Amino acid sequence: MKLVVRVKLLPTPVQAAALEATLRACNEAATWAASVAFEKEARRPLELRKHTYAEIRVRWGLGAQAAQHAIKKTCDAYTTLKANLRAGRYGRPGTRRHIRAAGKPVAFRPLAAQPYDDRMLSWQHQARTVSVWSTAGRLKNMAFTGQAEQLEFLAAHRKGESDLVCQGGKWFLIATCEITEAAPNSHPAGFLGVDLGIVNIAATSDGARHCGRRINRKREQDRKLRSKLQKKNTKSAKRRAKKYAGKEARRNKDINHKISKRIVAEAERTGRGIALEELTGIRERARLRKPQRTTLHSWPFAHLGSFIAYKAKRAGVPVVYVDPAYTSQECSQCHHTARANRPSQAVLSCRVCGFVDHADHNASHNIAHRGWMAWVCGAQSTAPELTLIAGVLDAAEPVTASDDSSSKPGHSRPGS
């Protein structure tokens, strides 16, 4: 399977200027190629290369490999756009947002990431330096740094392309690493059900609840601050908004890493698989009150699911996805399903057998049961094939998760 390691570059001012000029040239060329692809409807690499390769080489002074990557990046962007349009992420066909997304060429940010292959980038792991191609020539002896575990992993497993990225004025290389997967557990002792929600981000059938109350309060404060700065619209407000840009996303990713790591470790320790909800299209199906909509649309549930999937794949833990319909209204003891079983958001009280439990815990048991039944009926692990995971390796993550189980339980889960 493939993972990535992000290492920080330490360029001199001259090298940094050359890297910036290189990214700008590559992205200008890719944006122009995207307009040609849109005009001529040539969105395959070979077909687009016939129209753009020679001019990109002459007009922007890119090398052969850089020009090839700019063209391929353009085609990949159109492939992604087509998939997003088909999945409904820009609304339904005919809506203003859908028309705006499909009716104009793709454009790249001036400092968007640029892929580098082994012909354009070479690593000297002992000296901790890299040699990078640029429009100003080869930049040699550029230092890089990172955590010791990451650098050891990079030296042992790096294979394939690396992306040059500029974030907040700092330069990074995101390097692809190929690792051997653990032998999958073909005879799990059972399944650990995971119920995803808003008040409780994740609740497992073992009784663990990763509470999101404190997280949601902090996110609400961030939204209010962002709105206040946008309304003020002064230079200092813009400077402060830029400082805090991406802070919430980084916090969410860190929390999802911790939660997923704990869930996978528990499943591996007990020899079980993991059963997750299939939440594709949840934003279209869920009907929530207005105050809950922002929380639903902003929390990265798919991100958490992908983290669980790839960590499980590394550990050899099978993962299956089940239909989440009515898991919060179904009694996990007698399996009677009725809306009346939910007297409140946090409690399930079965009208037939009288069983009472926390709604999230009950739903996770139903998910675990459905996961086991799917496995018995012949379903194999449906963890998606991972290509890249943005961020750092698990070796740099804390082992413990932010679990606030002592707070009062609450429940507001999407889609059921």
SULPE-V939594 format. One record per residue. SS is DSSP state (h for helix, s for strand, l for the rest). PHI is phi in whole degrees, 0 to 359 (999 if undefined). D_FIRST is the distance of its C-alpha to the first C-alpha in whole Angstrom. Layout:
# SULPE-V939594
SS:PHI:D_FIRST
SS:PHI:D_FIRST
This chain:
# SULPE-V939594
l:999:0
s:250:4
s:231:7
s:231:10
s:239:13
s:258:17
s:246:20
s:267:23
s:274:25
s:237:29
l:283:31
l:287:35
h:305:37
h:293:37
h:295:33
h:297:33
h:296:35
h:293:34
h:296:30
h:295:32
h:297:34
h:293:31
h:298:29
h:298:32
h:295:33
h:297:29
h:283:29
h:297:33
h:295:32
h:294:29
h:294:32
h:295:34
h:299:32
h:294:31
h:293:35
h:294:35
h:297:32
h:291:34
h:290:38
h:263:37
l:55:34
l:251:32
l:242:28
l:250:27
h:306:26
h:295:28
h:291:31
h:290:31
h:298:30
h:297:34
h:268:35
h:234:34
h:302:33
h:298:36
h:290:37
h:299:34
h:299:35
h:278:38
h:286:39
l:250:36
l:67:36
l:278:32
l:289:31
h:300:29
h:292:26
h:297:26
h:295:28
h:298:26
h:291:23
h:297:26
h:292:26
h:295:23
h:297:22
h:296:25
h:296:24
h:296:21
h:295:23
h:290:25
h:296:23
h:295:22
h:299:25
h:298:26
h:295:23
h:293:25
h:296:28
h:293:27
h:280:26
l:83:29
l:283:28
l:247:31
l:86:33
l:283:35
l:303:36
l:98:39
l:284:39
h:298:40
h:294:36
h:295:35
h:295:37
h:295:37
h:287:33
h:272:33
l:262:37
l:216:36
l:292:33
l:290:30
l:233:31
l:250:29
l:297:30
l:302:31
l:245:29
l:294:26
l:298:22
s:235:22
s:286:19
s:233:20
l:257:19
l:289:20
l:280:23
l:256:24
s:214:22
s:232:22
s:252:22
s:243:24
l:292:22
l:295:25
l:274:28
l:56:25
s:225:26
s:229:25
s:245:27
s:241:26
s:287:28
s:214:30
l:291:33
l:265:35
s:113:34
s:284:31
s:262:31
s:261:31
s:57:30
s:274:29
s:285:28
s:223:25
s:215:24
l:173:22
l:292:22
h:302:22
h:296:18
h:294:17
h:293:18
h:295:18
h:297:14
h:298:14
h:295:16
h:275:14
h:234:11
s:297:12
s:199:11
s:104:12
s:280:15
s:230:16
s:254:18
s:271:22
s:229:23
s:244:26
s:230:27
l:61:30
l:80:31
s:251:28
s:251:26
s:224:22
s:244:19
s:258:16
s:260:14
s:277:10
s:236:8
s:253:6
l:237:5
l:280:6
l:286:6
l:289:10
l:297:12
l:292:13
l:279:16
l:276:18
l:228:22
l:293:21
l:284:25
l:164:25
s:228:23
s:268:23
s:280:24
s:235:24
s:257:26
s:265:26
l:210:29
l:258:31
l:291:33
s:254:31
s:301:27
s:212:26
s:233:28
s:254:26
l:289:28
l:277:29
l:101:31
l:283:29
s:231:30
s:262:28
s:287:31
l:249:31
h:299:35
h:295:35
h:296:32
h:295:34
h:296:37
h:294:35
h:294:34
h:294:37
h:297:39
h:297:36
h:295:37
h:295:41
h:296:40
h:297:38
h:295:41
h:296:44
h:293:43
h:295:42
h:290:46
h:293:47
l:59:46
l:263:47
h:297:46
h:293:45
h:294:44
h:294:41
h:296:40
h:291:40
h:297:38
h:295:35
h:297:35
h:269:34
l:298:32
l:82:28
h:296:29
h:295:29
h:296:25
h:293:24
h:294:26
h:300:24
h:295:21
h:296:22
h:296:23
h:296:20
h:300:18
h:294:21
h:297:21
h:296:18
h:296:17
h:291:21
h:295:20
h:294:17
h:298:19
h:291:22
h:296:20
h:293:18
h:296:22
h:263:24
l:70:21
l:250:21
s:266:19
s:236:19
s:251:21
s:243:21
s:280:23
l:274:22
l:257:24
l:299:24
l:79:27
h:297:28
h:292:30
h:278:32
h:275:33
l:288:34
l:240:37
l:237:38
l:291:41
h:303:41
h:298:40
h:271:37
h:293:36
h:298:35
h:295:33
h:297:31
h:282:30
h:257:29
l:278:27
l:279:23
h:297:22
h:296:19
h:298:18
h:298:18
h:298:17
h:290:14
h:295:14
h:298:14
h:297:12
h:283:9
h:293:11
h:295:12
h:294:8
h:296:8
h:270:12
l:77:12
l:266:14
l:290:15
s:232:15
s:233:18
s:249:20
s:235:24
l:290:27
l:277:28
l:299:32
l:66:34
l:293:32
l:273:35
l:254:38
s:267:37
l:285:38
l:285:36
l:264:39
l:254:41
l:65:38
l:286:41
s:243:40
l:197:43
h:298:43
h:292:46
h:292:43
l:248:42
l:293:45
l:211:43
l:295:40
l:265:39
s:234:41
s:248:40
s:229:44
l:292:44
l:280:47
l:259:47
l:260:46
l:80:47
l:293:43
s:235:43
s:202:39
s:294:37
h:299:36
h:294:33
h:296:33
h:297:34
h:297:32
h:295:29
h:294:30
h:295:31
h:295:27
h:298:26
h:295:29
h:295:27
h:297:24
h:294:25
h:295:28
h:295:25
h:291:23
h:297:26
l:282:27
l:109:24
l:288:21
l:268:17
l:301:15
l:253:15
l:298:12
l:293:11
l:292:8
l:266:7
l:250:7
l:221:9
l:239:11
l:293:14
l:123:16
l:255:15
l:286:13
h:295:14
h:298:16
h:267:19
l:268:19
l:295:22
l:281:22
l:272:25
l:249:25
l:280:28
l:248:29
l:256:33
l:286:34
l:283:38
l:286:38
l:297:40
l:290:38
l:216:37
l:211:36
l:207:35
l:257:32
l:282:31
l:89:31
l:227:34
